[in-house]
Amino acid sequence: MTESIRLDRFLAASRLFKSRTLAQAACEANHVRLNGQPARSSHLVHIGDEIRAFAPRGSVIWVVLKLAEKRLGAPEARALYEDHSPPPPPKEDRVAVRERGTGRPSKAERRAQDRFRGED
């Protein structure tokens, strides 16, 4: 068992990012911090380190429990870390409500609905 592993390999193995390339890109964009410091993809991760990252699923705070070189299945990947992430914000409803029985929307109403949804 190794005592340390590259950060990008760990992020890919733990399924935070879909690939090692995406993990490297996140490190280059300063979206990943290791023990409070901005981290390059080549930094070494040790057991007990804290990883803070802004990933596609949102803000993540993990404490490393185990190390792995290769990408694992979801249950095994969850055993690699202890999750201290804040709960995700509630999703806002973006649905235009129309009264039942009012018929089809006019062109102006349809455009207003599209603007409301952000579909310009």
Residue pairs with C-beta under 8 A, 6 or more apart in sequence:
1 67
2 67
2 69
3 46
3 47
3 67
4 44
4 45
4 46
4 67
5 13
5 44
5 45
5 67
5 68
5 69
6 41
6 42
6 43
6 44
6 45
7 23
7 27
7 32
7 34
7 39
7 40
7 41
7 42
7 43
7 44
7 45
7 51
8 20
8 23
8 24
8 27
8 41
8 42
9 20
9 23
9 69
10 45
10 51
10 64
10 67
10 68
10 80
11 17
11 20
11 23
11 26
11 32
11 51
11 53
12 18
12 19
12 20
12 22
12 23
12 71
13 68
13 69
13 70
13 71
13 72
13 77
13 80
14 62
14 68
14 72
14 77
14 80
14 81
15 71
15 72
15 74
15 77
16 23
16 53
16 55
16 60
16 62
17 23
17 26
17 55
17 56
23 32
23 41
24 41
26 32
26 53
26 54
26 55
27 39
27 40
27 41
28 40
28 41
30 38
31 53
31 54
31 55
32 38
32 39
32 51
32 52
32 53
32 54
33 39
33 51
33 52
33 53
34 43
34 45
34 49
34 50
34 51
35 49
35 50
36 50
36 52
45 51
45 64
45 67
46 64
47 64
47 65
47 66
47 67
48 63
48 64
49 63
49 64
50 61
50 62
50 63
50 64
51 60
51 61
51 62
51 63
51 64
51 81
52 59
52 60
52 61
53 59
53 60
53 62
54 60
57 88
58 85
58 88
59 85
59 86
60 83
60 85
61 83
61 84
61 85
61 86
62 81
62 82
62 83
62 84
62 85
63 81
63 82
63 84
64 80
64 81
65 79
65 80
65 81
65 82
66 79
66 80
67 80
68 76
68 77
68 80
71 77
72 80
94 116
94 117
94 118
96 112
96 113
96 116
96 117
98 105
98 109
105 113
114 120
